[in-house]
């Protein structure tokens, strides 16, 4: 029985719990916002909590100066902590989620939506509102005049999306990519 491990465990347990809760909350948010994809915009705070919790584990020391990382990460043969972190980080990266937000002067991710994202959302909301105005709840169908009446708004949205794709080399925040896919899907079935 090693007293040092007991002290380390008690001190680092708080960090481990924080990380477990942060990854769990992010995963729940990601699943909840998988269709339509709104993962980036809706889960940013959970993502930042995961980054903070992971960093805390890597930096924290117990009262005796022993690193929590040693017990919680280095001795973790299944790599549960790093596996969970890599899942969250990888999902965020695959979604190009950083592209939805502003970075601060140090290049650190913020929770402030980028100007491009804000403009895209404005154009999307205008298009969505226009299309919704032509929905008949009784017949659960759209009035055929939706195409004539909403074409300008849709074309503005699509043009801006094409500009974003071109200026970014085709790498866009998945929230934006999926929004356009959903709009196109619904317009094709009207």
C-alpha positions in Angstrom: 0.0 0.0 0.0 1.6 3.3 -1.2 0.6 6.4 0.7 1.9 8.6 -2.1 -0.5 7.0 -4.6 -3.4 7.6 -2.3 -2.5 11.3 -2.0 -2.0 11.5 -5.8 -5.3 9.8 -6.5 -7.2 12.1 -4.2 -5.6 15.2 -5.6 -5.9 14.1 -9.3 -9.4 12.6 -8.9 -11.0 16.0 -9.3 -9.2 16.5 -12.6 -10.2 13.1 -13.8 -13.9 13.7 -12.9 -13.8 17.1 -14.6 -12.4 15.5 -17.8 -14.9 12.7 -17.7 -17.8 15.1 -17.4 -16.4 17.4 -20.0 -16.0 14.6 -22.6 -19.4 13.2 -21.7 -21.1 16.6 -22.1 -19.4 17.2 -25.5 -20.3 13.7 -26.8 -24.0 14.3 -25.8 -24.0 17.7 -27.4 -22.4 16.3 -30.6 -24.9 13.5 -30.9 -27.8 15.8 -30.1 -26.7 18.2 -32.9 -25.7 15.6 -35.5 -28.8 16.2 -37.7 -28.9 18.7 -39.0 -25.3 19.3 -38.1 -24.9 22.2 -35.6 -22.1 20.6 -33.7 -19.6 23.5 -34.0 -22.0 26.3 -33.0 -23.9 24.4 -30.3 -20.9 22.5 -28.7 -18.2 25.1 -28.6 -18.4 25.6 -24.9 -18.3 21.8 -24.3 -15.3 21.5 -26.6 -13.4 24.3 -24.8 -14.1 22.5 -21.5 -12.6 19.3 -22.8 -9.5 21.2 -23.9 -9.2 22.8 -20.5 -9.9 19.6 -18.6 -7.3 17.7 -20.6 -4.7 20.5 -20.1 -5.4 20.5 -16.4 -4.6 16.8 -16.2 -1.4 17.3 -18.1 -0.3 20.2 -15.9 -1.7 19.4 -12.4 0.5 18.2 -9.5 -0.4 16.8 -6.2 0.7 18.2 -2.8 3.9 16.3 -3.0 4.7 17.7 -6.5 3.9 14.5 -8.4 2.3 15.0 -11.8 -1.3 13.8 -12.3 -0.3 13.0 -15.9 2.0 10.2 -14.6 -0.8 8.3 -13.0 -3.8 9.3 -15.1 -2.2 9.3 -18.6 1.2 7.6 -18.6 0.1 4.6 -16.6 -3.2 4.2 -18.5 -2.4 1.2 -20.7 -5.8 1.3 -22.4 -5.2 5.0 -23.2 -8.7 5.8 -22.1 -8.0 9.5 -21.4 -6.0 10.1 -24.5 -8.5 8.1 -26.6 -11.4 10.1 -25.3 -9.5 13.3 -25.9 -8.5 12.3 -29.4 -12.1 11.4 -30.2 -13.3 14.8 -29.2 -10.4 16.6 -30.9 -10.7 14.5 -34.0 -14.5 15.1 -34.4 -14.0 18.9 -34.0 -11.2 18.8 -36.6 -13.1 16.7 -39.1 -15.9 19.2 -38.8 -13.5 22.1 -39.5 -15.3 23.7 -36.5 -12.5 26.3 -35.8 -13.5 27.9 -39.1 -16.9 28.9 -37.7 -15.2 31.1 -35.0 -12.8 33.9 -34.6 -9.3 33.3 -33.2 -7.8 35.8 -30.7 -4.4 37.5 -31.3 -2.6 34.5 -30.1 -4.4 32.2 -32.5 -6.5 30.7 -29.7 -10.1 29.7 -30.5 -12.8 32.0 -29.1 -16.6 31.5 -28.9 -17.2 34.5 -31.2 -18.7 33.5 -34.5 -16.6 34.6 -37.5 -17.9 37.4 -39.7 -18.3 34.8 -42.5 -20.4 32.6 -40.3 -22.6 35.5 -39.1 -23.2 36.6 -42.7 -23.9 33.1 -43.8 -26.4 32.6 -40.9 -28.1 35.9 -41.9 -28.5 34.8 -45.5 -29.7 31.3 -44.4 -32.3 32.8 -42.0 -33.6 35.0 -44.8 -33.9 32.0 -47.1 -35.4 29.8 -44.5 -38.0 32.4 -43.4 -39.0 32.9 -47.1 -39.4 29.2 -47.7 -41.3 28.8 -44.5 -43.8 31.5 -45.5 -45.0 29.2 -48.3 -45.5 26.1 -46.2 -49.1 24.9 -45.8 -49.4 23.1 -42.5 -52.8 21.6 -43.4 -51.7 19.9 -46.5 -48.1 19.5 -45.2 -46.7 20.8 -48.5 -45.2 23.9 -50.0 -47.0 26.3 -52.3 -45.4 26.0 -55.7 -44.8 29.8 -55.8 -42.1 29.3 -53.2 -39.5 28.8 -56.0 -40.5 32.1 -57.7 -40.7 34.1 -54.5 -37.5 32.8 -52.8 -35.2 32.4 -55.7 -33.3 35.6 -55.0 -32.7 34.8 -51.4 -31.6 31.2 -52.2 -29.3 32.5 -55.0 -27.7 35.0 -52.6 -27.1 32.2 -50.0 -25.7 29.8 -52.6 -23.5 32.5 -54.2 -22.0 33.4 -50.8 -21.5 29.7 -50.0 -19.6 29.3 -53.3 -17.5 32.3 -52.5 -16.7 30.9 -49.0 -15.7 27.5 -50.6 -13.5 29.2 -53.2 -11.7 31.5 -50.7 -11.1 28.6 -48.2 -9.9 26.1 -50.7 -13.1 24.0 -50.1 -12.5 23.7 -46.3 -15.5 25.0 -44.5 -17.1 24.6 -41.1 -19.3 21.6 -41.3 -22.3 23.5 -39.9 -22.3 25.7 -43.0 -21.7 22.8 -45.4 -24.6 20.8 -43.9 -26.9 23.8 -43.8 -26.5 24.2 -47.6 -27.0 20.4 -48.1 -30.3 20.5 -46.1 -31.6 23.6 -48.0 -30.8 22.0 -51.3 -32.5 18.7 -50.2 -35.7 20.5 -49.2 -35.8 22.6 -52.3 -35.4 19.5 -54.5 -38.4 17.9 -53.0 -40.7 20.9 -53.3 
